[in-house]
């Protein structure tokens, strides 16, 4: 039986599976690594203990500020090999636009049913369709009514984002592409990672796979480097924004807000959990240029 969620999923499937990622709540509790030296130590630990593809995932995440799932689903076809620019479909905003389009389509169906009931003089039916929930309307739709919804979703905005990748990252992507024996276009294809079980599966690595790889690294970091920070794979987005902010001078916060897609810089400040310690670090390195240590 259809409901609002399954109807949206069906519309996305007909659209061509533009976005498959599923959002996870609670990532705002994670923090960035504020100190640049601590960032280096964290990256060195990944380089020493994890496969090359995990380090590549980390470097792309920290450079671009993209969400975990967006980097996991990165494709070689997204990369402009001449300019070094990479353009992706942003999962979260695109999914939100598709969900809004689904609701719009359902409201069109609601209006059509109410108009038909009014013309027929059926007051009970009019009140029924007026008070019906979106899930109730979705469950009772005809094929023609579903087509209305699918048409709305097909015209929903697809959110794109373009970032400049460092030359070193581009070089490593080329090398990984040359070693890719499976024509699936995915940079982080399951078939290309060091797991006998995953090599038989299609699609990209999941956020859970990334976290499983980084869990031990984060435990080491909090034990030996900084026990006060709460980290996960989601921290990469905040690290990227914090680095941009501290390197951007007076405009840094605005630039970081744009990177994160925030409409208000105050949201970015809250998102990065900037307390007195982070502010002190920001002041001490405000003029420092973001080092491309991820480009090697």
C-alpha positions in Angstrom: 0.0 0.0 0.0 1.3 3.4 -0.9 1.8 6.3 1.6 3.6 9.6 1.3 7.0 8.1 1.8 6.6 5.1 -0.6 5.0 7.3 -3.2 8.0 9.6 -3.1 10.4 6.7 -3.4 8.4 5.3 -6.4 8.5 8.7 -8.1 12.3 8.9 -7.5 12.7 5.4 -9.0 10.9 6.5 -12.1 13.0 9.6 -12.3 16.1 7.5 -12.4 17.3 7.1 -8.8 18.9 10.5 -8.8 19.5 10.2 -5.0 19.6 7.0 -3.0 21.2 8.3 0.2 19.2 8.3 3.5 19.7 11.1 6.0 20.7 10.2 9.5 19.7 12.3 12.5 22.0 13.3 15.3 25.2 14.3 13.4 25.1 17.7 14.9 26.5 16.3 18.2 29.8 15.6 16.4 32.5 18.2 16.4 35.3 19.3 14.1 39.0 19.0 15.0 39.8 22.7 15.6 43.6 22.5 15.9 45.5 22.2 12.7 48.3 20.0 14.3 45.6 17.6 15.6 44.1 17.5 12.1 47.5 16.4 10.7 47.9 13.7 13.4 44.4 12.4 12.7 45.1 12.2 9.0 48.5 10.5 9.6 46.7 7.8 11.7 44.3 7.1 8.9 47.2 6.9 6.4 49.0 4.5 8.7 46.2 2.2 9.6 43.6 2.3 6.8 43.4 1.4 3.1 44.2 4.0 0.5 40.6 4.4 -0.4 39.6 5.5 3.1 42.3 8.2 3.1 41.1 9.3 -0.3 37.5 9.5 1.1 38.7 11.5 4.1 40.7 14.0 2.0 37.9 14.6 -0.4 35.5 15.1 2.5 37.7 17.5 4.3 38.5 19.5 1.2 34.9 19.8 -0.1 32.8 19.7 3.0 30.4 17.4 1.4 28.3 15.1 3.5 29.4 11.5 4.1 26.8 9.9 1.7 27.6 12.4 -1.1 31.3 11.5 -1.0 30.5 7.8 -0.8 28.4 8.1 -4.0 31.0 10.1 -5.9 31.4 9.1 -9.5 34.4 9.6 -11.9 32.1 11.2 -14.4 31.6 14.0 -11.8 35.2 15.1 -12.2 36.4 17.5 -14.9 39.9 16.2 -15.4 41.1 19.3 -17.1 40.0 21.9 -14.5 40.0 19.7 -11.4 36.5 20.7 -10.6 34.0 18.1 -9.3 30.2 18.5 -9.5 27.8 16.3 -7.5 24.1 16.0 -6.9 23.6 17.0 -3.3 21.4 14.3 -1.8 19.8 16.1 1.1 18.5 19.1 -0.7 17.4 17.1 -3.8 15.5 14.6 -1.6 13.8 17.6 0.2 12.8 19.1 -3.2 11.4 15.7 -4.3 9.4 15.3 -1.1 8.0 18.8 -1.5 7.0 18.0 -5.1 5.3 14.8 -3.9 3.2 16.8 -1.4 2.4 19.3 -4.2 1.2 16.5 -6.4 -1.0 15.1 -3.7 -2.6 18.5 -3.1 -3.4 18.7 -6.8 -5.1 15.3 -6.5 -6.9 16.5 -3.4 -8.2 19.5 -5.2 -9.4 17.5 -8.2 -11.3 15.1 -5.9 -12.9 18.0 -3.9 -13.9 19.8 -7.1 -15.5 16.6 -8.5 -17.4 16.0 -5.2 -18.6 19.6 -5.2 -19.8 19.4 -8.8 -21.6 16.2 -7.9 -23.2 17.7 -4.8 -21.5 15.0 -2.7 -20.8 16.9 0.5 -19.7 13.8 2.5 -17.0 13.0 -0.2 -16.0 16.7 -0.2 -15.3 16.6 3.5 -13.7 13.2 3.3 -11.1 14.4 0.8 -10.7 17.8 2.5 -9.7 16.1 5.8 -7.8 13.1 4.4 -4.1 12.9 5.3 -1.4 12.7 2.6 -0.9 9.1 3.4 -4.6 8.3 3.0 -4.7 10.0 -0.4 -1.5 8.3 -1.6 -2.9 4.9 -0.6 -6.1 5.4 -2.6 -4.6 6.9 -5.8 -5.4 5.7 -9.3 -2.7 5.3 -11.9 -3.7 8.6 -13.5 -3.4 10.4 -10.1 0.0 8.8 -9.4 1.1 10.1 -12.8 0.3 13.6 -11.6 2.6 13.2 -8.6 5.4 11.6 -10.7 5.2 14.5 -13.1 5.7 17.0 -10.2 8.7 15.0 -8.8 10.3 14.7 -12.3 10.4 18.5 -12.4 11.7 19.0 -8.9 15.0 20.9 -8.6 18.2 18.8 -8.5 20.7 20.5 -6.2 24.2 20.5 -7.6 27.5 21.6 -5.9 30.9 22.2 -7.5 34.2 22.2 -5.6 37.8 22.5 -6.8 39.8 19.4 -5.9 43.6 19.7 -5.2 45.9 18.4 -7.9 47.1 15.6 -5.6 43.6 14.3 -5.1 42.9 14.5 -8.9 46.1 12.4 -9.4 45.0 9.8 -6.9 41.5 9.6 -8.5 43.1 9.0 -11.9 45.3 6.2 -10.5 42.3 4.6 -8.8 40.3 4.9 -12.1 43.1 3.1 -13.9 42.9 0.2 -11.4 39.1 0.0 -11.6 38.2 -3.2 -13.4 34.4 -2.8 -12.9 32.6 -0.3 -15.2 30.3 1.2 -12.6 31.7 4.7 -12.5 31.8 4.8 -8.7 34.9 6.0 -7.0 34.1 4.1 -3.8 32.5 1.1 -5.4 32.0 -1.8 -3.0 33.6 -4.1 -5.6 36.9 -2.2 -5.2 37.4 -2.3 -1.4 39.2 -4.9 0.6 36.2 -7.1 1.6 35.3 -10.4 0.1 31.7 -9.9 1.1 31.4 -6.4 -0.4 33.1 -7.4 -3.6 30.0 -9.3 -4.6 27.7 -6.4 -3.9 26.7 -3.5 -6.2 26.8 0.2 -5.5 29.0 2.4 -3.4 30.2 1.9 0.1 27.8 3.0 2.9 28.2 5.5 5.7 28.2 2.6 8.0 31.3 1.1 6.2 33.1 4.5 6.5 32.3 4.7 10.2 33.4 1.1 10.8 36.8 1.9 9.2 37.2 5.2 11.2 35.9 4.0 14.5 39.3 2.7 15.7 41.0 5.8 14.4 38.6 8.1 16.4 39.1 5.9 19.5 42.9 6.4 19.2 42.5 10.1 18.7 40.3 10.6 21.8 42.6 8.4 23.9 45.9 9.9 23.0 45.4 13.3 21.3 42.2 15.0 22.5 39.7 13.4 24.8 37.4 16.4 24.8 36.3 16.2 21.2 33.4 13.9 20.1 34.2 12.8 16.5 32.8 10.6 13.8 32.9 10.4 10.0 30.4 13.4 10.1 33.1 15.6 11.6 34.8 15.9 8.2 32.2 18.4 7.0 32.7 20.5 10.1 36.5 20.3 9.7 36.2 21.6 6.2 33.9 24.5 7.2 36.1 25.4 10.2 39.3 25.5 8.0 37.6 27.7 5.5 36.3 30.0 8.2 39.7 30.4 10.0 41.5 31.0 6.7 39.0 33.5 5.4 39.6 36.4 7.7 36.6 38.6 8.5 34.6 37.0 5.7 35.5 33.5 6.7 32.3 32.8 8.6 30.3 33.9 5.6 32.3 31.7 3.3 31.9 28.7 5.6 28.1 29.4 5.7 28.0 29.3 1.9 30.0 26.0 1.9 27.5 24.4 4.3 24.4 25.9 2.6 23.3 27.9 5.7 21.2 31.0 5.2 22.4 32.6 8.4 26.0 32.7 9.7 24.7 32.3 13.2 23.5 28.8 12.2 27.1 28.0 11.1 28.5 29.2 14.4 26.1 26.9 16.3 26.7 24.0 13.8 30.5 24.2 14.4 29.9 24.4 18.2 32.2 27.4 18.5 33.0 27.8 22.2 35.7 29.9 23.8 38.4 27.4 23.0 37.5 27.2 19.3 37.3 31.0 19.1 40.8 31.3 20.6 42.1 28.9 18.0 40.3 30.8 15.3 41.9 34.0 16.4 45.4 32.6 16.5 45.3 31.1 13.0 42.8 33.5 11.3 45.4 34.6 8.8 46.8 31.1 8.1 46.2 29.8 4.6 44.5 26.4 4.4 47.3 24.0 3.7 46.7 21.4 1.0 48.2 18.6 3.1 45.5 16.4 1.5 46.9 16.9 -1.9 50.0 14.6 -1.5 
